[in-house]
Amino acid sequence: MSLETQTLPPKNASVKAAGDASLPRRTFAIISHPDAGKTTLTEKLLHAGGAVREAGEVRAKGDRRRAKSDWMAIEQQRGISVTSSVMTFEFDGIRFNLLDTPGHEDFSEDTYRTLTAVDCAVMVIDAAKGIESQTLKLFEVCRLRGIPIVTFINKIDREGVSPFELLDEIAEKLALDTAPMSWPIGMGGLFEGLYSFEHDCAFLAPQRGSGAGQTVEGIAPDSAELRSALTDSAAPLLEDLILAAEACPAFDREAFAAGDLTPVYFGSALKEIGVDHLLAALARYAPSPQPQPADPAPVQPDDDKVSGFIFKMQANMDPNHRDRIAFMRVCSGTLTRGMRLGNSRTGKAMGLHNPIFFLARDRAVVDEAQPGDIVGIPNHGTLRVGDTLSERSDLFFTGLPDFAPELLRRVRLEDPMKAKQMRRALIDLAEEGIARLFRPLLGSDWIVGVVGALQLQVIASRIEAEYGLSVGFDMVPYETARWIGAPDEASRKAFIARERASVAEDEDGALVFLARNAWQLQRLEEECPDLKFLAVKERQRSTGTAAF
């Protein structure tokens, strides 16, 4: 069931061939708590935009049942997203760059970095569960970055919370004004249809044994025509619709752009109810590419010189070729295939010979990219998360910090003869940002730091699948890690001499203190007031080389 009206473009009507660089851009992410239907909605948006041929891939058999954005083996086995995926498609004269983010809190750092590369976000809420913990955390990240939010309340084909209660919860928990753009006429077993306030039309669900549903256009919520089209049991539901039309505030585009108001769409991703309206809303309301924070000054999208930043690394998307892709948000200028850009971290220039667009793991070489586009850059270890690529030598994009891990484990290699291969695997994964990697100054053991235990399973699974190594993880006598900020080299050396047994270097060569517990960390902060123990490490213009 899909909701279509004459005011919306018919499905696939305006899909253009890839490579049309003149199209306006909409770059957005989808955020949610796990199991709210985020990946299903991603696939349905791709289908509505003509990027995939089948709408029912998540319900098909065998390999076809796997979501397009979940391409890793562990994602397909568990049915969850564990890494961000990038998908580019063109619809209704607009190029969309869709970033599907992990919903599980153990992968929140990957999601945070992804949100630095978007101009808008779609917040998916389960109609039966309302706002959940991970949704709240991700919303706060969007608020800190001033990212406008479009809300999609999913699973209205199941029993759920009253739409009024859901709107109140958004207002109370998120301090965000709401403007419903559509409204469900009943939910679950009482679902009769969906009304669009934007287009004054109603999609009426098929009644039992009656085949397809119907769309009634140019109809008011309190009209006798709409009332007669519903069943007798729907009268109380219609009263809610009339109340919503009269009482709920109208959409204010300026308040939305400022992050103070969210347009709310109801629907069911699985049944394709309301997905077309959501896609049309993103085309109509989502902001075009915005200025990006940088030093010495924010970068405007209409600047002539090409610039962009690396917000994600992905190794072994094609394990047969050991490829390594850096995902770059183009922030200004027109990027063309073959041009050379300087890396602010290394001071060296590199040629972009094969920039690519993605549909998850599928890819196509692109000759030209504009601000807002997400391009993949194949490389062999020359790029890192946080790198700035630009035609300017004085530019450095900011706002991509590293966070201290909350779980530390020693890596155990089952075959000691393959230590060199394990070293390469760990460095590759650390450079992706999937984990922090520490090498203690004393001893030869590797220690990985992650946000949650599921990340350890992903690391072990990928090392086995992509490198043919079997690894395990052992407990360590440390609870947390903190980067050490010293005012001078003498203070740095004095601290190393004092605490060498608990000092390590990360993959960048930065000094790290491995704390046994919070009490020890607090004691050191009191005893060493000239030092800083940092839970967040800001990306720098230049980093040292790790002594690995």
C-alpha positions, 0 to 999 in steps of 0.5 A: 500500500503506498500513498500517492496523490496528483500533487506528488510525483508518480513513483520513479517518474523523475529518476535520472541517470547517474552522473547528472551533476547539475541536480540540487542535493539533499544529504540526510541520515536516518536515526532511530533506536534498534528495531524501530524500522530504520533499515526497512524504511531505508530500503523503501525510500530507495524503492520509492526513488527507483534505486532498487527494483523490488520493494519487498526485499526484506521479506523475500527468501534467501539472499533477497531478504537482506536489506540493501544497506546491510552488506556485512555478513554479521549484519545479515546474520543478526538482522541489524546494522553495525556500520553506516552505509551510503546510498546515492539516488536521484528522484524528482530532479534531486540527488539524494545522499542517504546515510543509514546509521547503526541503531545499536548504542555500541556503534554510536561513535560511527553514527556520531561521525556520520551525522557530521556529514549530513544537513538533515536527519529523519528520526524514526519512532516506533508507534508502540514504544515512543522515544527510546534511549538511543533515539534520545541520544542521537537527537541530542547530537543532532541538536548540538550540530543544529541539524533539522529533524523530520520525524517518521512515526513507524508501524502504525499498522500495529497496535500503538500509542495514541498519536496525541500522546506520541506528539506530546512525548516528542514535545516533552522529552525533546523540547521540540515543537511538532507539526503533524503533516499526516494523521493515521485514521486508527492504528493496528487492527482498527487502521482505516487509512492515512490522511494528509494535511499537506494535500487534503487527501486520504488513503483508505486502506482496503477493507476485508475482501475488497482488494486494493485501497483507494485514494480520495483527493480534495477532501476535508477531514470533517467532510461527509464524503470521508465519513461515508467512506469509512466503516461505522466503527471509525467514527471516533477515529475521525473525531481525532483527525478533526481535532488534530486538524484544528488544534495542531500547529501548522508547519513553519519552515523557518522554525524547522530549519532552526531545529525548533520544530519537526514535521511529523509523518505517520506510516508503515515502512513495511507496508509502504504507507506514507513513505512516498510522502516522506520522500516528497517532504525531504525533497521539499523541505530538507535544507540544501548543503549547509556551511561546514565548521572549519578553521580558520572560518566555516566553509560555504558551499558556494566557495569556488575551491574544492574542499571536503572531509573524511568522516568514515573509513571502510576496509574490505568492502570487497575482501577479494581485493583488500580495498580501503575506501575513505568516505568524503563529504564534499563541502565546496567547489566542483570535484572532478575525477583526476584532480589533486587535493592536499591533505592538511594532516600530511601536507601531501597532495593526492590524485582522485583518480576513481571517486565513486558513488555508492548504493551500499556495497555497489559502486559506480565511478563518478566524473563530477561531484558537488557540495553535499555529495558523499564520494568514496576514495579508494586508498591504501592507508593514506587517508584517515578519519578527520582528514581534510582534502582541499585545494587550500593549504590553510583549511582544516575541518573541525568537529570530528572528535574521538571518544574514550572507549568504555570497554578494554580487552587484550587481543588473543591470537589463536595462531602466534605465527600470524602476529603480523597479519593480526597487526595489519587487521587491527590497524585497518579496523582501528583506522576505520574507527570501529575501535581504539587500538592501544599498544602499552609502553611495557609489553607486546600485547595489543589492547582494543577499546570499544564502546560496547561488547557487540563491537568485540563480536564484530571485530572478531567476526570481521578479522575471521571473515576478511583476514582468515584469523581466529582471535579472542579477547581477554580481560585486562586490569583497566576500566577506561582510557584517557588521552594525556594532555601535557603542557610541555615535553618535560611534564610528559616524560615525567609522567611516563617515568612515573606511570609507565606500566599504565601508559600506552600509545594509540594508533596515532602515537598519542599518549594514553593513560589506562586507568584501573578504576575511577578512583585512580583516575581522580587521584592522578588528576589531583596529584598532577594538576598540570596534566589533562586527562581527556575523554575526548581527543580533538582531531589535529592538523597533524598527528604523530606516527604511531610506534607500532 
